[in-house]
Amino acid sequence: MGTHLVAVVGRPNVGKSTFVNRIVQSNEAIVHAMRGVTRDRSYHEADWNGEHFTLIDTGGIEMGDEDAFQTSIRNQAFTATRECDVILFLVDGQTGINADDEEVARILRRSDVPVILVVNKIDNPQREENVWEFYKLGLGDPYPVSAIHGTGTGDLLDALVDVLRTIPAREEVEEEAINVAIIGRPNAGKSSLTNMLSKNDRSIVSDVAGTTRDAIDTMAYHDGKAYRLVDTAGLRRKSQIDQDVEYYGFVRSMRAIDRADVVLLVVDGTLGLTDQDQRVAGFALERGCAMVIVLNKWDIVEGAEAKERVRDRVAEKLQFVKFAPVVAVSALTGKNTQRIWGAIDTAFENYGKHVSTSKLNTWLADIREFGHTVTSGKRVLKLKFATQTGDCPPQFTFFANDPDLVNDNYERYLENRLRKTFDFTGTPIRIKFKRKE
């Protein structure tokens, strides 16, 4: 199926994300009254009258402001205008034209891409006279809409589709890719790693914790394989999330983990392992994801002893995900980041591994012969049969005479023996026990 890209641009707080959510009929884009909530560009599927297109939500453009983020936000927004087929330029019908609107309009008039002017926040039809002043922007007829109530969006979408149908559609190929969620505490270097692996500046990078607020998908390619990298907002304990925006970013991050095959847990090597890192690893383990631990900023951890201490702490505190390989890198310089690809591939291969029932029961015969089991009084646990009952992650079911006898130590013993024999590096495994007389 063919598709078109449609960029939604404008200054902060004109309602771009609310507009995107209205058109795609979901709450994919984070919406909040705080200005500057959207920072990276994000992509959302939509259709109207049988015409499929992708909306690109962008951060608010402020032409004169050079704060910690604004230059990157502006670059992200204008990148979207260069890659799209049509631009929807949103302005605020309640506040009228300001200097940023005029400057953005001046840039868009020089663009080769068709521009449709959208006057948002016309919540009352009697206010439509507010629209006429926007003719001064020189971008043709303005379309009055209310993103909150949906009024006027039908006429706008009719006009958009009329333009799209004059533009050759891009061929949309559903690409087989490994889904990789890049997770970790705030400011661990997730966006830098995403940009380094994908070889572009898809995510905004800053020293300010919490820069990424949404889950950002980026395609990357290595040795002929495709990877869908998802840069997520920094995860922290819910009780420490004191802004609505950050909470919604947390929810998006959890959704990204839910659809991930492999997670890269990024740990700030200069801080060592924190309680937050443990919690984040726990989130991924609960959801059954394969995992690679990335020790980032390794180039500024001074001395072999300091590095050894960090590795020892990781081994100690992340014992519950000891199946995950550890790769030490510098996302900023790119040092050793190539090693991550091999770790991802190994984890993904084992995540989908299937062990035949015959091999599994040959292995089980060796376990029985070794004689290690569980007893309680006259009751003795006997494992009769085993089979793999699931994958992604691998799941094994053991049929036993008395499953109630199984304790945590014995389950860990079986898991360790399974891993030693069949190699499940990088992936959790699930074990269940059922009664068989």
Secondary structure, 3 states (H helix, E strand, C coil): CEECEEEEECCCCCCHHHHHHHHHCCCCCCCCCCCCCCCCCEEEEEEECCEEEEEEECCCCCCCCCCCCHHHHHHHHHHHHHHCCEEEEEEECCCCCCHHHHHHHHHHHCCCCCEEEEEECCCCHHHHHHHHHHHHHCCCCEEECCCCCCCCHHHHHHHHHHHHCCCCCEECCCCCCEEEEEEECCCCCHHHHHHHHHCCCCCCCCCCCCCCCCCEEEEEEECCEEEEEEECCCCCCHHHCCCHHHHHHHHHHHHHHHCCCEEEEEEECCCCCCHHHHHHHHHHHHCCCEEEEEEECHHHCCCHHHHHHHHHHHHHHCHHHCCCCEEECCCCCCCCCHHHHHHHHHHHHHHCCCCCHHHHHHHHHHHHHHCCCCEECCEECCEEEEEEEECCCCEEEEEECCHHHCCHHHHHHHHHHHHHHHCCCCCCCEEEEEECC
